[in-house]
């Protein structure tokens, strides 16, 4: 896949995926730090996270249709470099307006880099398995991040969070500059870029976006919900670490079950299970159900999304739709933190569970429009 070494190309994609998807593992620490250390209310803290995600959405929507014509290695490198600068500036920022602008800049740059990363994965020979591989890497990253970052913030203050983010982006910049796969390694056929994207693909994208909305809305307040329900700080932190450990399993499990489980069935079941977990977390009065549901919440999204990525890559082999994966995930995720903060502020944590159930119905309706297993899917040609 890489210009000189396929393994190095895969490593670059793993690192780039982890950096670009940092919000997936960091949201509870991110929002929690903004509330506890910067003294923002839940709505303001959610709004800052939303601005980062909105920037990523805008960048992805711009980059995705052009992914076949862009110098992907340099887009990834420059994107993570600018994001690193924005996060280091955030470590020195004190005003809400300045923090808001820098969150947008970090999202725009990281979203551009992540779009070309996902476009490259989508145009590989085995997109389902490669996406599972980068998902596994994200699980490992999540363990390290959630295990170490809260202690760093506790010891050094809230601005240390942004220094950690900046450091992650610096690593991604260096690795992408050295090893990111060249465009020729995964290029789609030239005429493929003129094909229309099928309606079923758009429904699949909408369904994944709805799940991402629920994920961001609930995961952003996982830490705060536990703390405000009276659970000890150490116990809540242990749940976050457990979530990172459990998150090692869904991506490789999805790779193993690729040929055994119908992708459409997985995509119909995922939103229902996700909503049930959110309902449990936000209404738990004892620690055990809160901890169990909290540890599984991210895993359900990763498992379901891996099957979605593989199915959509077969339905739309040009890579354009899946280059918009950041937008697919973050258009929902961008609304999630501020929506969650607004609901919590107005009606308490239980309201997040009811909202998750309503959104799950929309997601299931969208996923039901995907082709049934009896319908023949396109056969992918090997990458040239």
C-alpha positions in Angstrom: 0.0 0.0 0.0 2.8 2.4 0.8 5.2 3.7 -1.9 7.9 1.4 -0.5 6.5 -0.8 2.2 2.8 -1.9 2.7 3.2 -2.4 6.4 4.4 1.1 6.9 1.4 2.4 4.9 -0.9 0.5 7.2 0.8 1.9 10.3 0.4 5.4 8.9 -3.3 4.8 8.3 -3.7 3.5 11.9 -1.9 6.5 13.4 -3.9 8.9 11.2 -7.2 7.3 12.1 -6.4 7.5 15.8 -5.5 11.2 15.6 -8.5 12.1 13.5 -10.9 10.2 15.7 -9.5 11.5 18.9 -13.0 12.8 19.8 -14.4 9.3 19.9 -12.3 8.4 22.9 -11.8 11.9 24.4 -15.2 13.4 24.5 -16.0 12.6 28.2 -12.6 13.9 29.3 -12.8 16.8 26.9 -16.3 18.0 28.1 -15.6 17.0 31.7 -12.4 19.1 31.7 -14.1 22.1 30.2 -16.8 22.0 32.9 -14.6 21.1 35.9 -11.4 23.0 35.1 -12.5 25.9 32.9 -15.8 26.4 34.8 -18.0 26.3 31.8 -21.6 25.2 32.1 -22.7 21.9 30.2 -24.1 23.9 27.3 -20.9 25.9 26.8 -18.6 22.9 27.1 -20.8 20.9 24.7 -20.7 23.9 22.3 -16.9 23.9 22.1 -16.7 20.2 21.4 -19.5 20.8 18.8 -17.4 23.5 17.1 -14.5 21.1 16.7 -16.8 18.5 15.2 -18.6 21.0 13.0 -15.2 22.1 11.5 -14.4 18.4 10.8 -17.7 18.0 9.0 -17.2 21.1 6.8 -13.7 20.0 5.9 -14.9 16.4 5.1 -17.7 17.6 2.9 -15.2 19.7 0.9 -12.5 17.1 0.6 -14.6 13.9 0.0 -15.7 14.7 -3.6 -12.2 15.6 -4.5 -10.3 12.8 -2.8 -9.3 11.1 -6.0 -7.5 14.3 -7.2 -5.8 15.4 -4.0 -2.2 14.7 -2.9 -3.5 12.7 0.0 -0.1 12.3 1.8 0.4 16.0 2.0 -3.2 16.8 2.9 -2.9 14.4 5.8 0.4 15.8 6.9 -0.6 19.4 6.6 -4.0 18.8 8.3 -2.5 17.2 11.4 0.3 19.8 11.6 -2.2 22.7 11.6 -4.4 20.9 14.1 -1.4 20.5 16.4 -0.7 24.2 16.3 -4.3 25.0 17.1 -4.3 22.7 20.1 -1.0 24.1 21.4 -2.6 27.6 21.1 -5.6 26.4 23.0 -3.3 25.4 25.9 -2.5 29.1 26.2 -6.0 30.5 25.6 -8.2 31.9 28.3 -11.2 33.5 26.5 -14.2 31.6 25.4 -14.2 33.3 22.0 -10.5 32.4 21.4 -11.2 28.8 22.4 -14.1 28.6 20.1 -12.2 29.9 17.1 -9.3 27.5 17.8 -11.7 24.5 18.2 -13.1 25.3 14.7 -9.5 25.5 13.2 -8.5 22.2 14.8 -11.6 20.5 13.5 -11.2 21.9 10.0 -7.6 20.7 9.7 -8.0 17.3 11.4 -11.2 16.6 9.4 -9.3 17.2 6.1 -6.6 14.8 7.2 -9.1 12.2 8.3 -11.1 12.4 5.1 -8.2 11.4 2.9 -7.3 8.7 5.4 -10.8 7.1 5.2 -10.9 7.6 1.4 -7.6 5.7 1.1 -8.9 2.9 3.3 -12.2 2.7 1.3 -10.2 2.2 -2.0 -8.1 -0.6 -0.6 -8.5 -4.2 -1.6 -10.1 -5.2 1.8 -11.8 -2.1 3.2 -13.7 -4.0 5.9 -10.6 -5.7 7.3 -8.4 -2.6 7.0 -11.0 -0.5 8.8 -11.2 -3.1 11.5 -7.4 -2.9 11.8 -7.5 0.9 12.3 -10.4 0.4 14.7 -8.3 -1.9 16.8 -5.5 0.7 16.9 -8.1 3.2 18.1 -9.0 0.8 20.9 -5.4 0.6 22.0 -5.1 4.4 21.8 -8.2 4.7 23.9 -6.8 2.7 26.7 -3.7 4.8 26.9 -5.5 8.0 26.5 -8.3 7.4 29.0 -5.9 5.8 31.5 -3.4 8.6 31.5 -5.0 11.8 30.5 -7.3 12.3 33.5 -4.3 12.0 35.8 -2.3 14.4 33.7 -5.1 17.0 33.8 -5.5 16.4 37.6 -1.8 17.0 38.1 -1.1 19.8 35.6 -4.5 21.6 35.1 -7.0 21.8 32.3 -4.7 23.3 29.7 -2.6 20.1 29.8 -5.5 18.4 28.0 -4.8 20.5 24.9 -1.1 19.8 25.1 -1.8 16.1 25.0 -4.1 16.7 22.0 -1.3 18.7 20.3 1.2 15.9 21.0 -1.0 13.3 19.3 -1.3 15.5 16.2 2.5 16.0 16.1 3.0 12.2 16.0 0.4 11.9 13.3 2.1 14.7 11.3 5.5 13.0 11.4 4.2 9.5 10.6 2.0 10.7 7.7 4.8 12.7 6.2 7.1 9.6 6.2 4.8 6.7 5.5 1.3 7.7 4.3 0.3 5.5 1.3 0.7 7.1 -2.1 -2.5 7.8 -4.2 -1.5 5.3 -6.9 -1.5 2.5 -4.3 -5.3 2.7 -3.9 -6.5 4.6 -6.9 -10.0 3.8 -8.2 -10.8 3.6 -11.9 -10.9 7.1 -13.4 -14.4 6.6 -14.8 -15.7 5.6 -11.4 -15.7 9.1 -10.1 -18.5 10.0 -12.5 -20.9 7.3 -11.2 -23.9 8.5 -9.2 -24.0 7.4 -5.6 -27.0 5.1 -5.0 -29.9 6.2 -2.7 -29.3 3.2 -0.5 -25.8 4.5 0.3 -27.2 7.9 1.3 -29.7 6.1 3.7 -26.7 4.1 5.1 -24.8 7.3 5.7 -27.8 8.9 7.4 -28.2 5.9 9.7 -24.6 6.0 10.7 -24.9 9.7 11.3 -27.9 9.1 13.6 -25.9 6.6 15.6 -23.0 9.1 15.8 -25.4 11.7 17.2 -26.5 9.3 20.0 -22.9 8.3 20.6 -21.6 11.9 21.0 -24.7 13.0 23.0 -24.4 10.3 25.6 -20.6 9.6 25.7 -19.9 13.3 26.2 -21.7 13.1 29.6 -20.7 9.6 30.6 -18.2 10.9 33.1 -20.4 13.7 34.4 -23.5 11.4 34.7 -21.5 9.0 36.9 -20.0 11.8 39.1 -23.4 13.5 39.5 -25.0 10.2 40.5 -22.6 10.0 43.4 -20.2 7.4 42.1 -16.6 7.8 43.2 -14.1 9.6 40.9 -11.9 6.5 40.9 -14.8 4.2 40.0 -15.9 6.5 37.1 -12.3 6.6 35.8 -12.2 2.8 36.0 -15.3 2.7 33.7 -13.6 4.9 31.2 -10.5 2.6 31.2 -12.7 -0.4 31.0 -14.4 1.1 28.0 -11.0 1.4 26.4 -10.1 -2.2 27.1 -13.5 -3.5 25.8 -13.0 -1.3 22.7 -10.1 -3.6 21.7 -12.5 -6.4 20.9 -15.2 -5.1 18.5 -13.0 -4.3 15.5 -11.2 -7.6 15.3 -14.4 -9.4 16.1 -16.1 -7.6 13.2 -13.2 -8.7 10.9 -13.7 -12.3 12.0 -17.4 -12.2 11.6 -17.4 -10.4 8.2 -18.5 -13.5 6.3 -20.7 -14.9 9.1 -23.0 -12.1 9.9 -25.2 -10.3 7.4 -24.1 -6.6 7.4 -27.6 -5.3 7.1 -28.7 -7.3 10.2 -25.9 -5.8 12.2 -26.8 -2.3 11.1 -30.4 -2.8 12.1 -29.5 -4.2 15.5 -26.8 -1.7 16.4 -29.0 1.4 17.0 -31.4 -0.5 19.2 -28.6 -1.9 21.4 -26.9 1.5 21.6 -30.1 3.2 22.7 -30.7 0.5 25.4 -27.2 1.2 26.8 -27.7 4.9 26.9 -31.0 4.5 28.7 -29.3 2.2 31.3 -26.4 4.7 31.9 -28.5 7.7 32.3 -31.1 6.1 34.6 -28.8 3.9 36.7 -29.1 4.3 40.5 -26.4 1.8 41.3 -22.9 1.4 40.0 -23.1 -2.0 38.3 -25.5 -1.3 35.5 -23.9 2.1 34.9 -20.4 0.5 34.7 -21.5 -2.3 32.4 -23.4 -0.2 30.0 -20.7 2.5 30.0 -18.0 0.0 29.2 -20.0 -1.3 26.2 -21.2 1.9 24.7 -18.3 2.7 22.4 -17.9 -1.0 21.4 -21.4 -1.1 19.9 -20.6 1.9 17.7 -17.2 0.5 16.6 -18.6 -2.9 15.7 -21.6 -1.6 13.8 -19.6 1.0 12.0 -17.0 -1.5 10.8 -19.8 -3.5 9.1 -21.3 -0.2 7.7 -17.9 0.8 6.3 -17.4 -2.6 4.6 -20.9 -2.7 3.1 -20.8 0.9 1.9 -17.4 0.4 0.4 -18.9 -2.4 -1.8 -22.0 -0.4 -2.7 -19.9 2.7 -3.6 -16.4 1.6 -4.7 -15.0 5.0 -5.8 -14.2 6.0 -2.2 -16.1 9.3 -2.4 -18.8 8.4 0.1 -16.5 6.9 2.6 -14.0 9.8 2.3 -16.9 11.6 3.9 -16.8 9.3 6.9 -15.7 12.2 9.2 -18.8 14.1 8.0 -20.9 11.0 8.3 -19.9 10.5 11.9 -19.4 14.1 13.0 -22.4 15.8 11.5 -24.3 13.8 14.2 -21.5 14.1 16.7 -21.2 17.8 16.2 -24.8 18.2 17.3 -24.4 15.7 20.1 -22.5 17.5 22.8 -24.5 20.7 22.6 -27.8 18.9 22.3 -26.8 16.7 25.2 -25.7 19.7 27.3 -29.0 21.5 26.5 -31.1 18.4 27.5 -29.1 17.9 30.7 -29.4 21.5 31.6 -33.2 21.5 31.0 -34.4 18.1 32.0 -31.5 16.1 33.6 -29.6 13.1 32.5 -32.6 10.8 32.0 -33.7 12.9 29.0 -30.6 11.7 27.1 -32.0 8.1 27.3 -35.3 9.1 25.8 -33.7 11.1 23.1 -31.4 8.2 22.2 -34.5 5.9 21.8 -36.2 8.3 19.5 -33.1 8.8 17.3 -32.6 5.0 17.2 -36.0 4.6 15.5 -34.8 7.0 12.8 -31.5 5.1 12.4 -33.3 1.7 12.0 -35.6 3.2 9.4 -32.6 4.4 7.4 -30.7 1.1 7.7 -33.7 -0.8 6.5 -33.2 0.8 3.1 -29.9 -1.0 2.6 -29.9 -4.0 0.2 -31.0 -7.3 1.7 -28.4 -10.2 1.7 -30.1 -11.8 -1.3 -29.3 -8.8 -3.4 -26.0 -9.2 -5.3 -23.4 -6.5 -4.3 -20.6 -5.2 -6.6 -17.4 -7.3 -6.8 -14.4 -5.2 -5.9 -11.5 -5.2 -8.2 -8.0 -5.6 -6.7 -6.2 -2.3 -6.1 -3.6 -1.4 -8.7 
